Amino acid sequence: MKTISFFSLVIGTSTTVFLATPAFADWAAIAYSRTSGRHGAVAERSTSQEAAKSAINTCGKADCEVIAIDNTACIAVAADRNGTVGAASHPKWASDAAKMAVSNCNRTAKGYCQVISSICSNGGSSR
């Protein structure tokens, strides 16, 4: 009888601890200033709003805007010298997101597009 009561207590305590642990969403964002070329990239933020605000603050210019944001993938932004931008995401690899961002940028660019930044959320890799 005592063993069953003790076992129930342990299970109940474990469940309470597990349910009290907040879920962590790994948001990543990239902000870019078309006039200065500055950028800000952040990851490991708990909400999309926090990621966006942090990326804009890291970018540091009045015209910084969020170009890419995600919590399930690697994201990348590419731009040319005239302010044309392209963004892309890939579920696992930042390098693949970067290639796609350059391709997207080159579709409308008047200049040569280069990767500005790439970053992963949720354990992606920079491969």
C-alpha positions in Angstrom: 0.0 0.0 0.0 2.8 2.4 0.9 4.6 1.6 -2.3 1.6 2.4 -4.4 1.0 5.7 -2.7 4.7 6.7 -3.0 4.7 5.7 -6.7 1.5 7.8 -7.3 3.1 10.8 -5.6 6.2 10.5 -7.8 4.2 10.3 -11.0 2.0 13.2 -9.9 5.1 15.3 -9.1 6.8 14.5 -12.4 3.7 15.4 -14.3 3.3 18.7 -12.5 7.0 19.6 -13.2 6.6 18.6 -16.9 3.5 20.7 -17.4 5.0 23.7 -15.7 7.9 23.8 -18.1 7.1 26.4 -20.8 7.5 25.5 -24.5 10.3 27.4 -26.3 9.8 28.4 -29.9 13.0 29.2 -31.6 12.2 32.2 -33.9 14.8 33.6 -36.2 14.6 36.9 -38.2 16.7 39.0 -40.5 16.2 42.7 -40.9 17.8 44.8 -43.7 18.3 48.5 -44.4 18.0 49.2 -48.2 19.7 52.6 -47.9 22.8 51.6 -45.8 23.1 47.9 -46.5 23.2 47.1 -42.8 21.5 44.1 -41.5 20.6 42.3 -38.2 20.1 38.6 -37.8 18.8 36.9 -34.6 17.7 33.5 -33.5 16.5 31.7 -30.3 13.7 34.2 -29.7 10.5 33.0 -28.1 8.0 34.9 -30.3 8.0 36.3 -33.8 7.5 39.8 -32.4 10.6 39.4 -30.2 12.6 38.1 -33.1 11.5 41.0 -35.4 12.2 43.7 -32.8 15.6 42.2 -32.0 16.6 41.9 -35.7 15.5 45.6 -36.3 17.4 46.8 -33.2 20.5 44.8 -34.3 20.3 46.3 -37.8 20.4 49.7 -36.2 19.0 52.0 -38.9 15.7 53.9 -39.1 14.7 52.1 -42.4 15.5 48.6 -41.2 12.7 46.2 -42.0 12.3 42.5 -41.4 12.8 40.6 -44.7 12.7 37.0 -43.4 11.3 35.4 -40.2 10.6 31.8 -39.4 10.5 29.3 -36.5 10.8 26.1 -38.4 13.6 26.6 -40.9 16.8 28.3 -42.0 16.3 31.7 -43.6 18.5 33.8 -45.8 18.4 37.3 -47.4 20.3 38.4 -50.5 20.5 41.9 -51.9 22.2 44.0 -54.7 23.7 47.5 -54.4 20.4 49.1 -55.5 18.4 47.7 -52.7 16.7 44.8 -54.4 16.3 42.0 -52.0 15.4 38.3 -52.2 14.7 36.0 -49.3 14.2 32.2 -49.0 13.9 29.5 -46.4 15.0 25.9 -46.3 13.8 23.4 -43.6 17.4 22.2 -42.7 20.3 24.0 -44.4 21.3 27.7 -44.3 23.5 27.2 -47.4 20.5 26.1 -49.4 18.4 29.0 -48.2 21.2 31.3 -49.2 21.4 29.9 -52.7 17.7 30.3 -53.1 17.7 33.9 -51.7 20.4 34.9 -54.3 18.3 33.3 -57.1 15.1 35.1 -55.9 17.0 38.4 -55.7 18.6 38.0 -59.2 15.1 37.6 -60.8 14.4 41.3 -60.3 17.8 42.8 -59.6 19.5 45.3 -61.8 22.8 44.4 -60.2 24.6 41.4 -58.8 23.0 39.9 -55.7 25.0 38.7 -52.7 24.0 36.9 -49.5 23.5 39.4 -46.7 22.8 37.0 -43.9 21.6 33.5 -43.2 20.5 32.0 -39.9 18.6 28.9 -38.6 15.9 28.3 -36.2 15.1 25.0 -34.5 18.5 23.3 -35.0 19.1 23.8 -38.7 22.7 23.9 -39.9 24.9 26.3 -41.8 26.2 23.5 -44.1 
